[in-house]
Amino acid sequence: MKLLERLSGFAKLVLDKYTILVGAILIYAYYLVLALDLFERHEQKRELLSLFLQFDSLILMWGVIFVLVQLKKIKQVKKDGEEKQKALLASFQRQHLQLASLDDISEMLNDRINNPLTVISLCAGSLRKRTGRNDDMGDEIDKIEGGLKRVQEVMMGIQSYHTKKIVKISRALMAEDEDLK
């Protein structure tokens, strides 16, 4: 059973790799068997070379096999190209959705967080001017400004991530585009 599977695998490998050669051997064998005419005896002795030279359609059949193999290869290349194109399109759509969601998040964060942070920062600055160097109020205002700085750093990090993500996606798209060429 294993021997049969091995032989079958070997035959498929040889046929896939050497299709033209296998086709040519089969054509030569077919014409050789026809030319030998095993059932009738001829008194005329023929040379081996004359048997091979009489096959005028052999070249045509070999050419047909060659064309069929080339068509098979062309179809496979076309199929591979279509699969790559579909994968690239799916990747592009996925990255487009990621960018759109990042844009939405950035806009939301700017609108919902940065605007109130600006108001808080202005109010803290106004309170500092009003109170002067009052230690109790100054400490509280320092805490507010410290919290504002941390939130602003987080916002800047998110915007930096957004920018890095755009650059990364753009480079990936350019690399995939180069791969298709």
C-alpha positions as YAML, in Angstrom:
chain: A
units: angstrom
residues:
- id: 1
  name: MET
  ca: [0.00, 0.00, 0.00]
- id: 2
  name: LYS
  ca: [2.78, 2.41, 0.94]
- id: 3
  name: LEU
  ca: [4.73, 1.45, -2.15]
- id: 4
  name: LEU
  ca: [1.73, 2.28, -4.32]
- id: 5
  name: GLU
  ca: [1.35, 5.65, -2.60]
- id: 6
  name: ARG
  ca: [5.05, 6.40, -3.05]
- id: 7
  name: LEU
  ca: [4.92, 5.46, -6.73]
- id: 8
  name: SER
  ca: [1.81, 7.56, -7.20]
- id: 9
  name: GLY
  ca: [3.47, 10.54, -5.50]
- id: 10
  name: PHE
  ca: [6.61, 10.09, -7.58]
- id: 11
  name: ALA
  ca: [4.56, 9.87, -10.80]
- id: 12
  name: LYS
  ca: [2.71, 13.09, -9.94]
- id: 13
  name: LEU
  ca: [5.98, 14.84, -9.16]
- id: 14
  name: VAL
  ca: [7.59, 13.73, -12.43]
- id: 15
  name: LEU
  ca: [4.47, 14.61, -14.41]
- id: 16
  name: ASP
  ca: [4.22, 18.08, -12.87]
- id: 17
  name: LYS
  ca: [7.93, 18.84, -13.27]
- id: 18
  name: TYR
  ca: [8.59, 17.25, -16.65]
- id: 19
  name: THR
  ca: [5.23, 17.39, -18.43]
- id: 20
  name: ILE
  ca: [6.70, 18.10, -21.84]
- id: 21
  name: LEU
  ca: [9.28, 15.35, -21.55]
- id: 22
  name: VAL
  ca: [6.70, 12.78, -20.44]
- id: 23
  name: GLY
  ca: [4.41, 13.84, -23.30]
- id: 24
  name: ALA
  ca: [7.23, 13.55, -25.81]
- id: 25
  name: ILE
  ca: [8.18, 10.09, -24.55]
- id: 26
  name: LEU
  ca: [4.57, 8.92, -24.80]
- id: 27
  name: ILE
  ca: [4.27, 10.26, -28.36]
- id: 28
  name: TYR
  ca: [7.52, 8.60, -29.42]
- id: 29
  name: ALA
  ca: [6.48, 5.33, -27.81]
- id: 30
  name: TYR
  ca: [3.08, 5.45, -29.54]
- id: 31
  name: TYR
  ca: [4.58, 6.07, -32.95]
- id: 32
  name: LEU
  ca: [7.28, 3.49, -32.39]
- id: 33
  name: VAL
  ca: [4.71, 0.82, -31.55]
- id: 34
  name: LEU
  ca: [2.68, 1.76, -34.65]
- id: 35
  name: ALA
  ca: [5.75, 1.72, -36.86]
- id: 36
  name: LEU
  ca: [6.99, -1.66, -35.65]
- id: 37
  name: ASP
  ca: [3.77, -3.35, -36.66]
- id: 38
  name: LEU
  ca: [4.23, -6.30, -34.35]
- id: 39
  name: PHE
  ca: [1.52, -8.46, -35.94]
- id: 40
  name: GLU
  ca: [2.86, -8.59, -39.47]
- id: 41
  name: ARG
  ca: [6.27, -9.65, -40.59]
- id: 42
  name: HIS
  ca: [8.02, -7.59, -43.15]
- id: 43
  name: GLU
  ca: [10.84, -8.95, -45.14]
- id: 44
  name: GLN
  ca: [12.22, -5.52, -45.56]
- id: 45
  name: LYS
  ca: [14.52, -4.64, -42.73]
- id: 46
  name: ARG
  ca: [14.21, -1.09, -41.40]
- id: 47
  name: GLU
  ca: [16.83, 0.89, -39.62]
- id: 48
  name: LEU
  ca: [16.09, 2.43, -36.26]
- id: 49
  name: LEU
  ca: [16.83, 5.92, -37.57]
- id: 50
  name: SER
  ca: [14.30, 5.56, -40.40]
- id: 51
  name: LEU
  ca: [11.63, 4.64, -37.84]
- id: 52
  name: PHE
  ca: [12.17, 7.89, -35.99]
- id: 53
  name: LEU
  ca: [12.46, 10.07, -39.09]
- id: 54
  name: GLN
  ca: [9.13, 8.94, -40.57]
- id: 55
  name: PHE
  ca: [7.18, 10.69, -37.85]
- id: 56
  name: ASP
  ca: [6.39, 13.97, -39.58]
- id: 57
  name: SER
  ca: [3.44, 14.74, -37.29]
- id: 58
  name: LEU
  ca: [5.50, 13.99, -34.21]
- id: 59
  name: ILE
  ca: [6.92, 17.50, -34.13]
- id: 60
  name: LEU
  ca: [3.41, 18.92, -34.44]
- id: 61
  name: MET
  ca: [2.13, 16.81, -31.54]
- id: 62
  name: TRP
  ca: [5.12, 17.72, -29.40]
- id: 63
  name: GLY
  ca: [4.45, 21.39, -30.19]
- id: 64
  name: VAL
  ca: [0.82, 20.99, -29.14]
- id: 65
  name: ILE
  ca: [1.92, 19.50, -25.82]
- id: 66
  name: PHE
  ca: [4.35, 22.35, -25.33]
- id: 67
  name: VAL
  ca: [1.61, 24.93, -26.02]
- id: 68
  name: LEU
  ca: [-0.78, 23.18, -23.63]
- id: 69
  name: VAL
  ca: [1.82, 23.18, -20.88]
- id: 70
  name: GLN
  ca: [2.57, 26.84, -21.45]
- id: 71
  name: LEU
  ca: [-1.14, 27.66, -21.32]
- id: 72
  name: LYS
  ca: [-1.36, 25.79, -18.03]
- id: 73
  name: LYS
  ca: [1.53, 27.85, -16.65]
- id: 74
  name: ILE
  ca: [-0.01, 31.10, -17.87]
- id: 75
  name: LYS
  ca: [-3.33, 30.25, -16.23]
- id: 76
  name: GLN
  ca: [-1.54, 29.45, -12.98]
- id: 77
  name: VAL
  ca: [0.38, 32.75, -13.08]
- id: 78
  name: LYS
  ca: [-2.84, 34.62, -13.81]
- id: 79
  name: LYS
  ca: [-4.62, 32.84, -10.96]
- id: 80
  name: ASP
  ca: [-1.75, 33.63, -8.58]
- id: 81
  name: GLY
  ca: [-1.84, 37.28, -9.67]
- id: 82
  name: GLU
  ca: [-5.58, 37.48, -9.07]
- id: 83
  name: GLU
  ca: [-5.17, 35.94, -5.62]
- id: 84
  name: LYS
  ca: [-2.43, 38.44, -4.77]
- id: 85
  name: GLN
  ca: [-4.61, 41.28, -6.02]
- id: 86
  name: LYS
  ca: [-7.55, 40.10, -3.91]
- id: 87
  name: ALA
  ca: [-5.32, 39.78, -0.86]
- id: 88
  name: LEU
  ca: [-3.90, 43.26, -1.48]
- id: 89
  name: LEU
  ca: [-7.39, 44.71, -1.87]
- id: 90
  name: ALA
  ca: [-8.56, 43.04, 1.35]
- id: 91
  name: SER
  ca: [-5.46, 44.32, 3.14]
- id: 92
  name: PHE
  ca: [-6.03, 47.81, 1.75]
- id: 93
  name: GLN
  ca: [-9.66, 47.79, 2.88]
- id: 94
  name: ARG
  ca: [-8.69, 46.57, 6.34]
- id: 95
  name: GLN
  ca: [-6.01, 49.26, 6.65]
- id: 96
  name: HIS
  ca: [-8.44, 51.88, 5.36]
- id: 97
  name: LEU
  ca: [-10.89, 50.92, 8.10]
- id: 98
  name: GLN
  ca: [-8.10, 51.11, 10.69]
- id: 99
  name: LEU
  ca: [-7.13, 54.58, 9.50]
- id: 100
  name: ALA
  ca: [-10.74, 55.73, 9.49]
- id: 101
  name: SER
  ca: [-11.24, 54.50, 13.05]
- id: 102
  name: LEU
  ca: [-7.99, 56.15, 14.15]
- id: 103
  name: ASP
  ca: [-9.14, 59.40, 12.57]
- id: 104
  name: ASP
  ca: [-12.49, 59.15, 14.35]
- id: 105
  name: ILE
  ca: [-10.78, 58.48, 17.67]
- id: 106
  name: SER
  ca: [-8.37, 61.38, 17.18]
- id: 107
  name: GLU
  ca: [-11.17, 63.77, 16.29]
- id: 108
  name: MET
  ca: [-13.23, 62.59, 19.25]
- id: 109
  name: LEU
  ca: [-10.29, 62.95, 21.62]
- id: 110
  name: ASN
  ca: [-9.49, 66.42, 20.33]
- id: 111
  name: ASP
  ca: [-13.08, 67.52, 20.57]
- id: 112
  name: ARG
  ca: [-14.07, 65.82, 23.84]
- id: 113
  name: ILE
  ca: [-10.83, 66.02, 25.78]
- id: 114
  name: ASN
  ca: [-8.57, 68.77, 24.43]
- id: 115
  name: ASN
  ca: [-11.25, 71.44, 24.51]
- id: 116
  name: PRO
  ca: [-12.12, 70.85, 28.19]
- id: 117
  name: LEU
  ca: [-8.41, 70.60, 28.99]
- id: 118
  name: THR
  ca: [-7.88, 74.01, 27.43]
- id: 119
  name: VAL
  ca: [-10.69, 75.46, 29.54]
- id: 120
  name: ILE
  ca: [-9.24, 73.89, 32.71]
- id: 121
  name: SER
  ca: [-5.77, 75.16, 31.84]
- id: 122
  name: LEU
  ca: [-7.04, 78.69, 31.26]
- id: 123
  name: CYS
  ca: [-9.03, 78.64, 34.48]
- id: 124
  name: ALA
  ca: [-6.02, 77.35, 36.43]
- id: 125
  name: GLY
  ca: [-3.89, 80.15, 34.96]
- id: 126
  name: SER
  ca: [-6.55, 82.70, 35.85]
- id: 127
  name: LEU
  ca: [-6.77, 81.38, 39.43]
- id: 128
  name: ARG
  ca: [-2.99, 81.56, 39.77]
- id: 129
  name: LYS
  ca: [-3.04, 85.23, 38.71]
- id: 130
  name: ARG
  ca: [-5.84, 86.04, 41.13]
- id: 131
  name: THR
  ca: [-4.38, 84.29, 44.15]
- id: 132
  name: GLY
  ca: [-0.82, 85.31, 43.53]
- id: 133
  name: ARG
  ca: [1.63, 83.34, 45.67]
- id: 134
  name: ASN
  ca: [-0.89, 81.92, 48.12]
- id: 135
  name: ASP
  ca: [0.70, 78.59, 49.17]
- id: 136
  name: ASP
  ca: [-2.51, 76.66, 49.80]
- id: 137
  name: MET
  ca: [-4.13, 77.64, 46.51]
- id: 138
  name: GLY
  ca: [-0.81, 77.47, 44.66]
- id: 139
  name: ASP
  ca: [-0.36, 73.82, 45.64]
- id: 140
  name: GLU
  ca: [-3.85, 72.97, 44.43]
- id: 141
  name: ILE
  ca: [-3.28, 74.79, 41.15]
- id: 142
  name: ASP
  ca: [0.06, 72.98, 40.74]
- id: 143
  name: LYS
  ca: [-1.77, 69.64, 41.13]
- id: 144
  name: ILE
  ca: [-4.31, 70.70, 38.51]
- id: 145
  name: GLU
  ca: [-1.56, 71.77, 36.11]
- id: 146
  name: GLY
  ca: [0.39, 68.55, 36.77]
- id: 147
  name: GLY
  ca: [-2.69, 66.49, 35.94]
- id: 148
  name: LEU
  ca: [-3.23, 68.58, 32.81]
- id: 149
  name: LYS
  ca: [0.36, 67.93, 31.68]
- id: 150
  name: ARG
  ca: [-0.07, 64.16, 32.13]
- id: 151
  name: VAL
  ca: [-3.33, 64.14, 30.17]
- id: 152
  name: GLN
  ca: [-1.73, 66.30, 27.45]
- id: 153
  name: GLU
  ca: [1.22, 63.89, 27.23]
- id: 154
  name: VAL
  ca: [-1.19, 60.99, 26.82]
- id: 155
  name: MET
  ca: [-3.01, 62.91, 24.09]
- id: 156
  name: MET
  ca: [0.26, 63.68, 22.33]
- id: 157
  name: GLY
  ca: [1.20, 59.98, 22.59]
- id: 158
  name: ILE
  ca: [-2.10, 58.97, 21.01]
- id: 159
  name: GLN
  ca: [-1.60, 61.48, 18.19]
- id: 160
  name: SER
  ca: [1.98, 60.26, 17.75]
- id: 161
  name: TYR
  ca: [0.72, 56.67, 17.57]
- id: 162
  name: HIS
  ca: [-1.84, 57.75, 14.99]
- id: 163
  name: THR
  ca: [0.88, 59.35, 12.87]
- id: 164
  name: LYS
  ca: [3.17, 56.33, 13.22]
- id: 165
  name: LYS
  ca: [0.31, 54.00, 12.27]
- id: 166
  name: ILE
  ca: [-0.40, 56.04, 9.13]
- id: 167
  name: VAL
  ca: [3.27, 55.90, 8.14]
- id: 168
  name: LYS
  ca: [3.46, 52.15, 8.84]
- id: 169
  name: ILE
  ca: [0.33, 51.41, 6.80]
- id: 170
  name: SER
  ca: [1.55, 53.61, 3.94]
- id: 171
  name: ARG
  ca: [4.89, 51.77, 3.86]
- id: 172
  name: ALA
  ca: [3.13, 48.41, 3.92]
- id: 173
  name: LEU
  ca: [0.91, 49.43, 1.01]
- id: 174
  name: MET
  ca: [3.91, 50.63, -0.98]
- id: 175
  name: ALA
  ca: [5.78, 47.38, -0.29]
- id: 176
  name: GLU
  ca: [2.77, 45.27, -1.35]
- id: 177
  name: ASP
  ca: [2.41, 47.39, -4.49]
- id: 178
  name: GLU
  ca: [6.08, 46.77, -5.31]
- id: 179
  name: ASP
  ca: [5.58, 43.02, -4.76]
- id: 180
  name: LEU
  ca: [2.81, 42.96, -7.35]
- id: 181
  name: LYS
  ca: [5.06, 44.55, -9.96]
...
